[in-house]
Amino acid sequence: MLAALRRGAGTPRGVRYALPLAEITRAAYDIENYRQIMGVLARRLQDQGEDWRHVYKSLLLLEYMAKHGPQKARAWSAACWARLRAAE
């Protein structure tokens, strides 16, 4: 699972994101993978400075998971978006 997250995070600009996003989202239906994925997303959403791409790609994954992932991912996504709006 971490390999899929790294592959998605290291994808060069212009390459289609659908495969890693779908693979990660499908894996999120398993509770252990879900915890791993959300842990990585939580860490990457805290990145700053030169690592702004981590935040951007995490938001892309978060949006995709909210649309296509398990219900608990939708709830977690909604909470993250609310925190991000409050931080503006």
Phi and psi in degrees as GROMACS dihedral restraints (atoms count N, CA, C in turn):
[ dihedral_restraints ]
;  ai    aj    ak    al  type     phi  dphi    fc
    3     4     5     6     1   -62.8    20    10
    4     5     6     7     1   -31.5    20    10
    6     7     8     9     1   -64.2    20    10
    7     8     9    10     1   -40.0    20    10
    9    10    11    12     1   -66.1    20    10
   10    11    12    13     1   -38.2    20    10
   12    13    14    15     1   -65.8    20    10
   13    14    15    16     1   -41.6    20    10
   15    16    17    18     1   -65.9    20    10
   16    17    18    19     1   -41.3    20    10
   18    19    20    21     1   -61.5    20    10
   19    20    21    22     1   -42.3    20    10
   21    22    23    24     1   -67.3    20    10
   22    23    24    25     1   -35.6    20    10
   24    25    26    27     1   -75.2    20    10
   25    26    27    28     1   -28.2    20    10
   27    28    29    30     1   -98.0    20    10
   28    29    30    31     1     9.5    20    10
   30    31    32    33     1   -67.8    20    10
   31    32    33    34     1   126.6    20    10
   33    34    35    36     1   -65.0    20    10
   34    35    36    37     1   157.7    20    10
   36    37    38    39     1   -60.5    20    10
   37    38    39    40     1   140.2    20    10
   39    40    41    42     1    93.2    20    10
   40    41    42    43     1   -12.3    20    10
   42    43    44    45     1   -87.6    20    10
   43    44    45    46     1   143.2    20    10
   45    46    47    48     1   -64.2    20    10
   46    47    48    49     1   135.9    20    10
   48    49    50    51     1   -94.2    20    10
   49    50    51    52     1    -7.9    20    10
   51    52    53    54     1   -59.2    20    10
   52    53    54    55     1   -43.4    20    10
   54    55    56    57     1   -63.8    20    10
   55    56    57    58     1   -53.6    20    10
   57    58    59    60     1   -62.5    20    10
   58    59    60    61     1   -37.4    20    10
   60    61    62    63     1   -62.9    20    10
   61    62    63    64     1   -46.2    20    10
   63    64    65    66     1   -65.4    20    10
   64    65    66    67     1   -40.6    20    10
   66    67    68    69     1   -64.0    20    10
   67    68    69    70     1   -45.4    20    10
   69    70    71    72     1   -66.5    20    10
   70    71    72    73     1   -41.7    20    10
   72    73    74    75     1   -64.9    20    10
   73    74    75    76     1   -41.1    20    10
   75    76    77    78     1   -62.4    20    10
   76    77    78    79     1   -39.7    20    10
   78    79    80    81     1   -68.0    20    10
   79    80    81    82     1   -24.4    20    10
   81    82    83    84     1   -67.1    20    10
   82    83    84    85     1   -13.5    20    10
   84    85    86    87     1   -71.6    20    10
   85    86    87    88     1   -18.3    20    10
   87    88    89    90     1   -87.6    20    10
   88    89    90    91     1   132.4    20    10
   90    91    92    93     1   -61.9    20    10
   91    92    93    94     1   -40.8    20    10
   93    94    95    96     1   -66.0    20    10
   94    95    96    97     1   -45.2    20    10
   96    97    98    99     1   -64.0    20    10
   97    98    99   100     1   -38.7    20    10
   99   100   101   102     1   -58.4    20    10
  100   101   102   103     1   -46.0    20    10
  102   103   104   105     1   -62.2    20    10
  103   104   105   106     1   -41.5    20    10
  105   106   107   108     1   -63.3    20    10
  106   107   108   109     1   -47.3    20    10
  108   109   110   111     1   -61.6    20    10
  109   110   111   112     1   -47.6    20    10
  111   112   113   114     1   -67.2    20    10
  112   113   114   115     1   -32.7    20    10
  114   115   116   117     1   -64.3    20    10
  115   116   117   118     1   -44.1    20    10
  117   118   119   120     1   -65.2    20    10
  118   119   120   121     1   -43.8    20    10
  120   121   122   123     1   -61.0    20    10
  121   122   123   124     1   -43.3    20    10
  123   124   125   126     1   -60.9    20    10
  124   125   126   127     1   -41.8    20    10
  126   127   128   129     1   -66.9    20    10
  127   128   129   130     1   -43.5    20    10
  129   130   131   132     1   -70.4    20    10
  130   131   132   133     1   -29.1    20    10
  132   133   134   135     1   -70.1    20    10
  133   134   135   136     1   -15.1    20    10
  135   136   137   138     1   -90.1    20    10
  136   137   138   139     1    -9.3    20    10
  138   139   140   141     1   -64.1    20    10
  139   140   141   142     1   152.2    20    10
  141   142   143   144     1  -140.4    20    10
  142   143   144   145     1   173.7    20    10
  144   145   146   147     1    64.9    20    10
  145   146   147   148     1  -125.8    20    10
  147   148   149   150     1   -63.1    20    10
  148   149   150   151     1   -20.7    20    10
  150   151   152   153     1   -92.9    20    10
  151   152   153   154     1    26.4    20    10
  153   154   155   156     1   -61.8    20    10
  154   155   156   157     1   -26.1    20    10
  156   157   158   159     1   -65.7    20    10
  157   158   159   160     1   -31.5    20    10
  159   160   161   162     1   -61.0    20    10
  160   161   162   163     1   -43.8    20    10
  162   163   164   165     1   -64.3    20    10
  163   164   165   166     1   -47.1    20    10
  165   166   167   168     1   -59.4    20    10
  166   167   168   169     1   -48.3    20    10
  168   169   170   171     1   -69.3    20    10
  169   170   171   172     1   -31.4    20    10
  171   172   173   174     1   -66.1    20    10
  172   173   174   175     1   -39.7    20    10
  174   175   176   177     1   -65.9    20    10
  175   176   177   178     1   -38.1    20    10
  177   178   179   180     1   -61.1    20    10
  178   179   180   181     1   -45.5    20    10
  180   181   182   183     1   -64.6    20    10
  181   182   183   184     1   -41.8    20    10
  183   184   185   186     1   -60.6    20    10
  184   185   186   187     1   -43.1    20    10
  186   187   188   189     1   -63.9    20    10
  187   188   189   190     1   -45.2    20    10
  189   190   191   192     1   -61.7    20    10
  190   191   192   193     1   -43.3    20    10
  192   193   194   195     1   -66.8    20    10
  193   194   195   196     1   -33.6    20    10
  195   196   197   198     1   -65.0    20    10
  196   197   198   199     1   -34.4    20    10
  198   199   200   201     1   -83.3    20    10
  199   200   201   202     1   -36.9    20    10
  201   202   203   204     1  -120.7    20    10
  202   203   204   205     1    -3.9    20    10
  204   205   206   207     1   -97.4    20    10
  205   206   207   208     1  -170.6    20    10
  207   208   209   210     1   -67.6    20    10
  208   209   210   211     1   159.4    20    10
  210   211   212   213     1   -57.9    20    10
  211   212   213   214     1   -39.6    20    10
  213   214   215   216     1   -65.0    20    10
  214   215   216   217     1   -28.5    20    10
  216   217   218   219     1   -69.5    20    10
  217   218   219   220     1   -34.3    20    10
  219   220   221   222     1   -64.9    20    10
  220   221   222   223     1   -42.6    20    10
  222   223   224   225     1   -65.5    20    10
  223   224   225   226     1   -42.9    20    10
  225   226   227   228     1   -64.3    20    10
  226   227   228   229     1   -40.7    20    10
  228   229   230   231     1   -62.8    20    10
  229   230   231   232     1   -43.3    20    10
  231   232   233   234     1   -61.8    20    10
  232   233   234   235     1   -40.7    20    10
  234   235   236   237     1   -65.7    20    10
  235   236   237   238     1   -39.9    20    10
  237   238   239   240     1   -64.8    20    10
  238   239   240   241     1   -44.8    20    10
  240   241   242   243     1   -62.6    20    10
  241   242   243   244     1   -38.2    20    10
  243   244   245   246     1   -64.0    20    10
  244   245   246   247     1   -42.0    20    10
  246   247   248   249     1   -65.0    20    10
  247   248   249   250     1   -39.4    20    10
  249   250   251   252     1   -65.9    20    10
  250   251   252   253     1   -40.4    20    10
  252   253   254   255     1   -64.8    20    10
  253   254   255   256     1   -38.9    20    10
  255   256   257   258     1   -67.7    20    10
  256   257   258   259     1   -29.1    20    10
  258   259   260   261     1   -78.8    20    10
  259   260   261   262     1   -13.7    20    10
